[in-house]
Amino acid sequence: MANSIIRQSQLITTYGPGAMIDLPDYSVIVSGLEDWSHSRREKIEEPRLVAKLKRLLDVPSLELYTPPQHEPNSTQPAPVGARIFPTWFIVKDSRQSPGNAQWRRRRLVRWMHLNGQRRFVDENNVRQPVVPVRFVCGCRRGHIDDLNWKVFVHRGGSECERPLWLEERGTSGDLIDTFGVCDCGDQRSLSEAFGFESGALGVCAGRRPWIGQYAQEECSETYRLLVRTASNAYFPQVMSVISLPEYDAGLASKVATHYDRLKMAHDLGGLANFRMSPELNAAFAEIDDDDVVSEFNRQSGDSEPDDIPVKVAEFQILSKGDALIGEDAPGSKFHAVTLDRNGWDPGTSALNSPVEQLVLVHRLREVASLLGFTRLEAVSPDRDGELDLEVERAALAESITWLPTIENRGEGVFFSVSVDAVRHWLSRPEVVDRGMTIESGWRQWCKERNRPEDGFPGIPYMMLHSLAHMLITEISLDCGYPASSLRERVYAGANGYGVLIYTGSSDSDGTLGGLVEAGRRMSDYLKRACTDFALCSNDPVCAEHSPSTGFDNRPLHGAACHGCLLIAETSCEQRNDFLDRALVVPTVSTSGAAFFDISSINQ
């Protein structure tokens, strides 16, 4: 495969194993982890994430590494392998259809029919350039396969050996105008293969071409049509955590220094006997045995705290309310300061009263690992940042021993919201009615996809999620970062409510402090958000949208559209689902369900 330069972060979010990439003359599917080079990669330590991933993947051991780097202008093979896919091509030059002079058709050929220059030699001995066909088939579990054009066109038959064509009977490229045609006269519209339950492509064979040519597993899903370059052809499942401050940084550093020897003692006769080693006994002479064992277990991913949900642990640290959180040292992973209320709330408006505290996160480290993927339907983490153990995700390799991981260093702003204020808001009749409408849309969405209904994140989550989008838009206009570089983490669990808006970079120096400075003006941003988003450019259509109305296929949206709440999907932890600005501010259609009272803004 010709070298194609892809950033390391893209191998986590866009082009991981099983993803398809367009090259100038053909398309490839990124190979599984067995075909990734082990050189020029760095190990990443994040015990809390390792413990979560080991349980999700049910593996005894696991390590995290950055994707391998490729040297610019290098003559060495690409460090990430790829395989030709799809193996069906169409000839670039079109011909008139014999059935209608206005219809255009192109010959369908297989990879095996091409010569050494990747050209198809036609019946006139002319070498024709080809491009990969844009249609393949796959299932929700991530399996993918070439569309069997012979069987599809002949509606199950496969004896005919006459040439096959892809015929376009319109100018739009729509499926209803695209036909597979055989010279024998059989033909079939690709629109017949579209949809959840068409069944036109048969039962999934469980093929996993990213792992190997003959790799497959049992599958009972129905094949569905996939457009090779469509966004639903690959949904990575990424789990991320914010690195939390160590409770005893000195002990953690010492255990990390002697980790290999401690592990050797653990493997040979139990870690409790580590003092039999003179070197270890001297290193930990003034430290209690239990503390050493506990810290070793934490770093190896075997400690008990890994049962705490991802966001619960983060919220506990962010909402501590201490004046100083983490170490203010150049090498520390986390450092935050709780800003005195007088420093950000002028006290002139009741708008800020539900906000309990504001924390400026001067330094944070986000670690994200790719652990699998799905197709056709995305599966996002729940409101606590956890991934479902029952999700049937496609594997990145036949045997998982490591996962591609990236770390982003940056900054952020966190604010917590009063639990009492949320409870009072939830008790209002208008909020109850709005919640019932939203939940009816959720049930409709679950029914269409045969999903359980117990995963609804809750009305407080939707309110805070919508507020986060509003603030990201307002902050980006002032702080110097584009909106697509800002991200959110919404906390709406049993332990409390809050929002973290942050930005990060894979560069070792992280970011430049603009977002932290913007956080000092949070009162202004909140005021602007509540003022600007009370009206959308698409109102009254946007404000009157109901999740339970199925005509526009947006059952997870209330008053939300591209004119107001929808932002870059890379910034949103729920792929722009679960949004409703009517839960935050009054709209032209709904006024009683708003969390914030904007009547005091101009007083």
Summary of the structure (lengths in Angstrom):
residues: 603
radius of gyration: 27.6
end to end distance: 65.9
largest distance: 89.8
contacts: 1893
relative contact order: 0.11
helix: 30%
strand: 24%
